[in-house]
Amino acid sequence: MQSHMLRAALAAAIGLGIASTASAQTFTYHGQLQDAGKAANGSYDLQLTLYSAAQGGREIAGPITLYGVPVKDGNFVSEVNFGPIAPLVDKAWLEVSVKAGGGQFVKLDNRSPVAPEGTACPGSWTLDGNAGNPPGSYLGTADSSAVVIRANNQNGALVYPGGNVGLAFPYGPATGVQYSTAIGYNAGTMFSGSTVIGGSSDATFGTTVRDTATNQVVIAAEHGVGINTGKAANGNALMDELTIAPSAGLPAGNADISLITGTPGASGYHGFNINAEPVGYLNIAGLYSPSAGSLNYGNILRVNYSSAGYALFGFNGASATSPIHVGTTTSNGNGAYLSSTGVWTNASSRTFKDSFAAIDPVAVLEKLVALPVKTWYYKGNRGDGQHMGPVAEDFAAAFGLGSNEKYIGSVDESGVAFAAIQGLNRKFASENADLKARNAALQERVDQLATRLAKLEAQRGE
């Protein structure tokens, strides 16, 4: 007595797997049946015939008709006896016809091979492992039917003809959606090319976090997302935040995010890197690749949270030693900074400057005296209060300082003020010297007159 396995891939209308019982002539059929593209429900008649070839050939057994096979949610189980066919199991092909009610039997397009239990027919798979599958073998369908994997009669995975896949309680894709993926409880996609990961058992949250356009990646995580960690910064469970922990593959234990443009690893590769150092700095760096295979980056902003309760900002590679600290060299800010008491301190060392030229302080004073100075408000910001000063265009026309006539550098304003004070001092000094000379001349005349008067009075007294 020899057990057998009949196995069939029955095109769109029916999927059939056949496992043997103890009898060599009786087989148990486990199949799936679709009616108009949907899982069938009701009673159907099946007509089964064994042939000696996939096409043509001679009839080996049958036809045998199974009447009123009950089908529920597309699944059915039935037994059939083809008689003593043990010597022919490696040569038989199964042809299936199906009908519902009083209609006519409809023959399915393809016959399926019959093989001994535990072996694989060409294009088929056994439930207890496969070996020696011919090239081109696959697990799935050859028509427009979806592949459904179930557990406890609930869908666990769906593979649709368009290439979209749903895993773990997938939300059914809308008509025409292709190449999308949904992973997680209540996760679901609405548009082609999108991926929705996560979801929730909550009836509201789990069904409302959906993609809103094609080619999106949506993460639905009601209780937070962790990368390299499952804990929040305080060591407790994630709540609703995104937490990125350091990886052993990153330098200095940093946690990095890179925003890349161009082609990585090739010339023209640019972007930005955001990283957090173990010592407490948050850095934003510019990335660039001057040549293929090389990668450089320089810090644009460094932020450190002070124990005093405020953030320290360093720009253009500067360490954040003050509330705001800009640069380190003549090309990136010269180390100008805002002090902890709120005083902006310009970089003004002689070592930072060149091309010195003398000025005429009196001429600067005359230009400053002629410069229109008014009170005004910034447009759209009356709440900032009234201000006083010149406009940048007049300042640039008068003194030719700076590189943009819409702005006035604070160092230029103070420089003009210093020069005007010097000019005023020179003007006063010149005028004072003239007055002193005139006063000396007058004093000399007064002295002469006093001398003559004294002589006259003396003569009268004689």
C-alpha positions in Angstrom: 0.0 0.0 0.0 1.5 3.3 -1.0 0.3 6.8 -0.1 0.2 9.6 -2.7 -0.1 13.4 -3.0 -2.2 14.9 -5.7 -1.3 18.6 -6.3 -2.9 21.1 -8.6 -2.4 24.7 -9.6 -5.9 25.4 -10.9 -5.7 28.9 -12.5 -8.0 31.6 -11.3 -11.1 29.7 -10.3 -9.7 27.2 -7.9 -6.6 26.3 -5.9 -6.3 22.6 -4.9 -3.9 20.8 -2.5 -4.4 17.0 -2.1 -3.1 14.9 0.8 -3.5 11.1 1.0 -5.3 9.0 3.7 -4.2 5.5 4.7 -5.8 4.0 1.5 -3.8 4.1 -1.7 -7.0 4.7 -3.7 -8.6 7.5 -1.5 -7.3 11.0 -1.5 -8.3 14.0 0.6 -8.6 17.3 -1.4 -8.0 20.6 0.4 -8.9 23.3 -2.1 -9.8 27.0 -2.5 -12.5 28.1 -4.9 -13.2 31.6 -6.3 -16.4 32.7 -8.0 -16.2 35.8 -10.1 -12.9 36.7 -8.4 -14.2 36.4 -4.9 -14.0 33.7 -2.3 -16.8 31.2 -3.1 -19.6 30.2 -0.6 -22.2 27.5 -1.3 -22.3 24.1 -3.0 -20.3 23.2 -6.2 -19.8 20.2 -8.3 -16.3 19.1 -9.3 -15.4 16.8 -12.1 -11.9 15.2 -11.9 -10.0 13.3 -14.6 -6.5 11.8 -14.7 -4.5 12.0 -17.9 -1.1 10.6 -18.9 0.3 14.0 -20.1 -0.1 17.8 -19.3 -1.7 18.2 -22.8 -3.4 15.5 -24.9 -2.3 12.0 -23.7 -4.6 9.2 -22.8 -7.2 9.1 -20.0 -6.0 7.1 -17.0 -8.9 7.4 -14.6 -12.2 9.2 -14.3 -13.9 11.4 -14.9 -15.2 11.3 -11.3 -17.8 13.8 -10.3 -18.0 15.2 -6.7 -21.5 16.5 -6.2 -22.5 19.3 -3.8 -19.0 20.0 -2.3 -19.6 22.6 0.4 -17.4 25.6 0.1 -17.1 28.3 2.9 -15.0 31.4 2.5 -13.4 29.8 -0.6 -12.2 26.7 1.2 -13.4 23.1 0.8 -12.4 19.5 1.8 -13.5 16.4 -0.1 -12.4 12.8 -0.7 -12.2 10.9 -4.0 -11.2 7.4 -5.1 -9.6 6.9 -8.5 -9.1 3.2 -8.0 -5.7 1.3 -8.1 -3.4 3.9 -9.8 -0.2 3.5 -7.7 2.0 2.5 -10.6 1.0 5.7 -12.5 1.6 8.3 -9.8 4.7 9.7 -11.5 2.9 10.0 -14.9 -0.6 11.3 -14.1 -2.0 14.8 -14.7 -5.2 16.1 -13.1 -7.9 17.9 -15.1 -10.6 19.8 -13.2 -14.0 21.1 -14.3 -16.4 23.0 -12.0 -20.0 24.1 -12.0 -22.5 25.7 -9.6 -26.2 24.8 -9.5 -27.7 23.7 -12.8 -25.1 25.2 -15.0 -22.6 23.5 -17.3 -19.2 22.2 -16.2 -16.4 24.7 -17.0 -13.0 23.1 -17.6 -10.0 24.9 -16.2 -7.2 25.7 -18.6 -4.3 23.8 -17.1 -3.8 20.2 -15.9 -1.8 19.7 -12.7 0.8 16.9 -12.1 0.4 14.1 -9.6 3.4 13.0 -7.5 4.1 10.8 -4.5 3.6 12.4 -1.1 6.7 14.2 0.1 8.0 15.1 -3.4 7.6 18.2 -5.4 5.9 18.3 -8.8 7.2 20.8 -11.3 5.8 24.2 -10.2 4.5 22.8 -6.9 5.6 22.8 -3.3 5.2 20.3 -0.5 4.3 21.2 3.1 7.2 19.4 4.6 10.1 20.8 2.6 11.3 20.9 -1.0 14.4 19.8 -2.8 15.5 19.7 -6.4 13.0 22.2 -7.6 13.5 22.8 -11.4 14.6 26.3 -12.6 11.7 28.8 -12.7 9.8 27.2 -9.8 7.9 29.7 -7.6 5.3 29.8 -4.9 2.3 31.8 -6.0 -0.2 32.3 -8.8 0.1 32.5 -12.5 -3.0 34.7 -13.0 -4.6 37.8 -11.5 -5.5 36.1 -8.3 -4.0 37.3 -5.0 -1.8 35.1 -2.8 -3.4 34.9 0.6 -1.6 33.5 3.7 -3.8 32.9 6.7 -3.6 31.8 10.3 -6.7 30.9 12.3 -8.6 31.8 9.2 -7.4 35.4 9.4 -5.4 37.1 6.7 -1.7 37.4 7.8 -0.2 38.4 4.4 -1.6 39.4 1.1 0.3 39.6 -2.2 -1.6 41.4 -4.9 -1.1 41.1 -8.6 0.2 44.7 -8.9 3.1 43.9 -6.6 1.7 45.5 -3.4 2.0 43.5 -0.2 0.2 43.7 3.0 1.5 42.0 6.2 -0.3 41.5 9.5 -3.9 42.8 9.3 -3.4 44.7 6.1 -5.8 47.5 5.2 -7.2 46.5 1.8 -5.6 48.5 -1.0 -7.9 50.8 -3.1 -8.5 50.0 -6.7 -5.4 50.5 -8.8 -3.0 50.7 -6.0 0.3 49.0 -6.9 3.7 48.3 -5.3 2.6 49.5 -1.8 3.3 47.8 1.5 1.5 47.8 4.8 3.1 46.3 7.9 1.6 46.2 11.3 -1.8 46.1 13.1 -4.3 48.2 11.2 -1.6 49.5 8.9 -2.8 50.2 5.4 -1.9 52.0 2.2 -4.1 54.1 0.0 -1.8 55.1 -2.9 0.7 53.3 -5.2 4.3 53.1 -4.1 3.7 54.0 -0.5 4.7 52.1 2.7 2.9 52.4 6.0 4.6 50.8 9.0 3.2 50.4 12.4 -0.4 51.2 13.4 -2.4 50.6 16.5 -5.1 48.5 17.9 -6.9 51.8 18.8 -9.9 52.1 16.5 -9.2 55.8 15.7 -5.4 56.0 15.6 -4.8 52.8 13.9 -7.2 53.5 10.9 -6.5 57.2 10.4 -2.7 57.2 10.0 -2.6 56.6 6.2 -0.5 57.7 3.3 -1.9 60.8 1.6 -0.1 60.6 -1.8 2.0 58.2 -3.9 5.5 57.2 -2.9 5.3 58.0 0.8 6.7 56.3 3.8 4.5 56.7 6.9 5.3 55.5 10.4 2.3 55.1 12.6 3.7 54.8 16.1 1.3 55.8 18.9 3.9 55.2 21.6 7.1 56.5 19.9 9.8 55.4 17.4 13.2 54.3 18.5 16.3 53.8 16.4 19.0 51.8 18.1 17.0 51.9 21.3 13.6 51.1 22.8 13.9 53.7 25.6 13.5 57.4 25.9 16.3 59.7 27.0 15.4 59.3 30.6 15.7 55.5 30.4 12.0 54.9 30.6 9.8 53.5 27.9 9.2 55.5 24.7 6.1 57.7 24.8 5.4 59.5 21.5 8.9 60.8 20.6 11.5 59.8 18.1 14.7 58.8 19.8 18.0 58.0 18.0 20.6 56.3 20.1 24.3 56.0 19.2 25.6 53.1 17.1 28.9 51.3 17.5 29.5 52.0 13.8 29.4 55.8 14.3 32.5 57.8 15.3 32.8 58.9 18.9 29.5 57.3 19.8 27.5 60.0 17.9 23.9 59.7 16.8 23.7 61.0 13.2 21.2 62.1 10.6 22.4 62.9 7.1 20.5 64.8 4.5 22.1 64.1 1.1 22.0 65.6 -2.3 23.8 64.4 -5.4 25.2 60.9 -5.8 26.9 59.4 -2.6 30.5 58.6 -3.2 30.9 60.6 -6.3 32.0 64.1 -7.1 29.2 66.6 -6.5 27.9 64.8 -3.4 26.7 67.5 -0.9 24.3 67.7 2.0 24.0 68.3 5.7 24.7 66.1 8.8 23.0 66.5 12.2 24.8 64.7 15.0 24.8 64.7 18.8 28.1 64.3 20.6 28.3 62.3 23.8 29.6 65.4 25.6 26.3 67.2 25.0 26.8 69.1 21.7 24.3 69.1 18.9 26.1 69.8 15.6 24.8 70.8 12.2 27.6 70.2 9.6 27.8 70.7 5.9 28.9 67.7 3.8 30.7 67.7 0.6 32.7 65.4 -1.6 35.6 67.1 -3.4 36.4 63.9 -5.3 35.1 60.4 -5.7 35.5 58.3 -2.6 36.3 61.2 -0.3 34.0 63.0 2.2 34.5 66.1 4.3 32.3 68.0 6.6 32.6 71.1 8.7 30.4 72.3 11.6 28.0 75.1 10.8 26.3 75.3 14.2 27.2 73.8 17.5 24.6 74.0 20.4 25.3 73.0 24.0 22.7 73.3 26.8 24.3 75.1 29.7 23.9 73.9 33.3 22.8 77.5 34.0 19.7 76.9 32.0 20.3 78.4 28.6 21.6 77.2 25.3 25.1 78.1 24.0 25.3 78.6 20.2 28.5 78.3 18.2 28.5 79.2 14.5 30.9 78.2 11.7 32.8 75.7 13.7 33.1 77.7 16.9 32.8 75.9 20.3 29.8 77.3 22.2 31.6 79.0 25.0 29.2 82.0 25.1 25.4 82.3 24.5 26.3 83.0 20.8 29.8 82.6 19.5 30.6 83.1 15.8 33.6 81.5 14.0 37.3 81.1 14.7 39.2 82.7 11.8 39.1 85.7 9.5 36.9 83.7 7.0 34.2 82.6 9.4 33.5 85.2 12.0 36.7 85.9 13.9 35.2 84.8 17.2 32.6 87.5 17.7 30.3 86.7 20.5 27.4 87.7 22.7 28.4 87.8 26.4 26.5 86.1 29.1 25.2 89.6 30.2 23.9 90.4 26.7 26.8 92.5 25.3 27.6 91.9 21.6 31.4 91.9 21.2 32.8 92.4 17.7 36.0 90.9 16.6 38.4 93.9 16.2 42.0 92.8 16.7 44.7 94.4 14.5 45.6 90.9 13.5 42.2 90.5 11.8 42.6 93.6 9.7 44.7 94.9 6.8 44.8 97.7 4.1 44.7 100.5 6.7 44.1 104.1 5.3 44.0 107.5 7.0 40.8 109.6 7.0 39.9 113.3 7.4 37.9 113.4 10.6 36.7 116.9 9.9 35.3 115.8 6.5 33.7 112.9 8.2 32.1 115.3 10.7 30.8 117.5 7.9 29.2 114.5 6.2 27.7 113.3 9.4 26.2 116.7 10.1 24.6 116.7 6.7 23.3 113.1 7.0 19.5 113.0 7.5 18.6 111.5 10.9 14.9 110.7 11.6 12.7 108.6 13.8 10.9 105.7 12.2 9.2 102.2 12.6 10.1 99.0 11.0 7.3 98.0 8.6 4.7 95.6 9.9 6.3 95.6 13.4 5.0 98.6 15.4 5.2 96.5 18.5 9.0 96.8 18.3 8.7 100.5 19.1 10.0 103.7 17.5 13.7 103.9 16.4 16.0 106.7 15.4 18.8 106.8 12.9 19.8 107.2 9.2 18.7 105.0 6.4 21.3 102.6 4.9 21.2 104.2 1.4 22.1 107.7 2.8 24.8 106.2 5.0 26.3 104.3 2.1 26.2 107.4 -0.2 27.8 109.6 2.4 30.6 107.3 3.6 30.9 104.4 1.1 31.2 101.8 3.8 30.0 98.1 3.8 29.1 95.9 0.8 25.3 96.4 0.7 23.5 99.7 0.8 20.5 98.2 2.5 22.4 97.5 5.7 24.6 99.4 8.1 27.3 97.5 10.0 27.5 98.4 13.7 31.3 98.6 13.5 30.9 101.3 10.7 28.4 103.3 12.7 30.7 103.4 15.7 33.7 104.1 13.4 31.9 107.1 11.9 31.0 108.3 15.4 34.6 108.0 16.5 35.9 109.9 13.4 33.2 112.6 13.9 34.3 113.1 17.5 37.9 113.4 16.4 36.8 115.9 13.7 34.8 117.9 16.2 37.8 117.9 18.5 40.1 119.2 15.7 37.6 121.8 14.7 37.2 123.0 18.3 41.0 122.9 18.8 41.6 125.0 15.6 38.9 127.5 16.6 40.2 127.7 20.1 43.7 128.4 19.0 42.4 131.2 16.8 40.4 132.7 19.6 43.5 132.4 21.9 45.6 134.3 19.4 43.0 137.0 18.9 42.6 137.2 22.7 46.3 137.6 23.2 46.4 140.4 20.6 43.6 142.2 22.3 45.2 141.7 25.7 48.4 143.2 24.3 46.5 146.3 23.1 44.7 146.6 26.4 48.0 146.4 28.2 49.5 149.1 26.0 46.5 151.4 26.6 46.7 150.8 30.3 50.4 151.8 30.2 49.7 155.0 28.3 46.9 155.9 30.6 49.1 155.4 33.6 51.7 157.8 32.1 49.1 160.5 31.4 47.7 160.3 35.0 51.3 160.6 36.3 51.9 163.7 34.2 48.7 165.4 35.5 49.8 164.8 39.1 53.0 166.6 38.7 
